[in-house]
Amino acid sequence: MIQNNRCLNFNHGRINAPVHACPMCGEVVNGDISIKNCSEDEHAERRKDRNKYCIDCGNQLI
């Protein structure tokens, strides 16, 4: 796991992060969780959570 020094999200420092990608920078934080094929509706829900990146696929939301 490579820690992104510019991102302050705590998932970068976790050994077993509960999400595939960081919601702040999009970097993969847990490669053991497979990438999900998200729908636009799911991405709309992630935007409501104020995520910049999807935690399931890593795509930029805004």
C-alpha positions as CSV (number, residue, x, y, z in Angstrom):
1,M,0.0,0.0,0.0
2,I,1.4,3.4,-1.0
3,Q,0.4,6.3,1.2
4,N,-0.6,9.4,-0.6
5,N,1.0,12.2,1.4
6,R,-1.2,14.9,-0.1
7,C,-4.5,13.2,0.9
8,L,-5.6,13.4,4.5
9,N,-8.2,10.6,4.3
10,F,-7.6,8.0,7.1
11,N,-8.2,5.1,4.7
12,H,-4.7,5.5,3.4
13,G,-3.2,4.5,6.8
14,R,-5.6,1.5,7.4
15,I,-4.3,-2.0,7.0
16,N,-7.7,-3.2,5.8
17,A,-9.7,-0.2,4.6
18,P,-13.5,-0.8,4.2
19,V,-13.6,0.7,0.7
20,H,-11.9,0.1,-2.6
21,A,-10.9,3.7,-3.4
22,C,-10.4,6.8,-1.4
23,P,-13.4,9.2,-1.6
24,M,-11.1,12.2,-1.5
25,C,-8.4,11.4,-4.1
26,G,-9.6,8.2,-5.9
27,E,-6.4,6.2,-5.1
28,V,-7.0,2.5,-4.4
29,V,-6.7,1.9,-0.7
30,N,-7.8,-1.7,-0.6
31,G,-7.0,-3.8,-3.6
32,D,-8.6,-6.8,-2.1
33,I,-12.0,-5.3,-2.7
34,S,-12.9,-5.8,-6.3
35,I,-13.8,-2.8,-8.5
36,K,-17.6,-2.5,-8.9
37,N,-19.4,-1.4,-12.1
38,C,-21.4,1.5,-10.7
39,S,-24.5,3.0,-12.1
40,E,-25.2,6.7,-12.5
41,D,-27.7,6.4,-9.6
42,E,-25.1,5.0,-7.3
43,H,-22.7,7.8,-8.3
44,A,-25.5,10.3,-7.5
45,E,-25.8,8.8,-4.0
46,R,-22.0,9.1,-3.5
47,R,-22.2,12.8,-4.6
48,K,-24.8,13.3,-1.8
49,D,-22.2,12.0,0.6
50,R,-20.0,14.8,-0.7
51,N,-17.4,12.3,-2.1
52,K,-15.2,13.6,-4.9
53,Y,-14.4,10.0,-6.0
54,C,-16.5,6.8,-6.0
55,I,-15.4,4.5,-3.2
56,D,-16.5,1.5,-5.2
57,C,-14.8,2.2,-8.6
58,G,-12.6,5.2,-8.1
59,N,-14.1,7.3,-10.8
60,Q,-14.2,11.1,-10.3
61,L,-17.8,12.2,-9.4
62,I,-17.4,16.0,-9.7
